[in-house]
Amino acid sequence: MQQEKLPNATLILVFGILSIVTCCCYGILGLIFSIVALVLASKATALYRANPENYSDYNNVNIGRILAIIGIFLNLLMLAYIIWIISYFGWETLQDPEMLQEKIQELQGA
């Protein structure tokens, strides 16, 4: 019997990679890629576990799932950092470059 590829195996891998690459986009875009990759990976894993002899490319699914988990962690850290910056400096300070420069210099003790 010929093995067929798991559905969305390559897409899961690509979304896992994109979740890490896009973690610098304020944590939102990468978080979306991570969640979608995890949902697709869980469906593909369930399909593979039901009939492992019928499917190939489980490595791509597993690596994509691991990358998505790492991506969730990095994106949550980035999102927490952005929230901290907004709460520490304030939204008005972030909108005015001169005021932001003054706050940074105060923070550095200059």
ChimeraX attribute file (.defattr): number of C-alpha atoms within 10 A of each C-alpha:
attribute: neighborCount
match mode: 1-to-1
recipient: residues
	/A:1	5
	/A:2	8
	/A:3	11
	/A:4	11
	/A:5	14
	/A:6	20
	/A:7	18
	/A:8	17
	/A:9	23
	/A:10	16
	/A:11	17
	/A:12	28
	/A:13	23
	/A:14	18
	/A:15	25
	/A:16	31
	/A:17	23
	/A:18	22
	/A:19	32
	/A:20	24
	/A:21	15
	/A:22	19
	/A:23	24
	/A:24	15
	/A:25	13
	/A:26	18
	/A:27	24
	/A:28	18
	/A:29	17
	/A:30	28
	/A:31	26
	/A:32	18
	/A:33	23
	/A:34	31
	/A:35	19
	/A:36	17
	/A:37	30
	/A:38	23
	/A:39	14
	/A:40	20
	/A:41	29
	/A:42	14
	/A:43	13
	/A:44	21
	/A:45	18
	/A:46	11
	/A:47	15
	/A:48	20
	/A:49	12
	/A:50	11
	/A:51	9
	/A:52	13
	/A:53	12
	/A:54	15
	/A:55	18
	/A:56	17
	/A:57	16
	/A:58	19
	/A:59	11
	/A:60	20
	/A:61	29
	/A:62	19
	/A:63	17
	/A:64	28
	/A:65	26
	/A:66	19
	/A:67	24
	/A:68	32
	/A:69	20
	/A:70	17
	/A:71	29
	/A:72	25
	/A:73	18
	/A:74	21
	/A:75	27
	/A:76	18
	/A:77	15
	/A:78	19
	/A:79	19
	/A:80	14
	/A:81	14
	/A:82	14
	/A:83	13
	/A:84	12
	/A:85	13
	/A:86	14
	/A:87	10
	/A:88	10
	/A:89	14
	/A:90	13
	/A:91	11
	/A:92	11
	/A:93	16
	/A:94	15
	/A:95	10
	/A:96	10
	/A:97	11
	/A:98	11
	/A:99	14
	/A:100	16
	/A:101	13
	/A:102	13
	/A:103	15
	/A:104	13
	/A:105	11
	/A:106	10
	/A:107	9
	/A:108	8
	/A:109	7
	/A:110	7
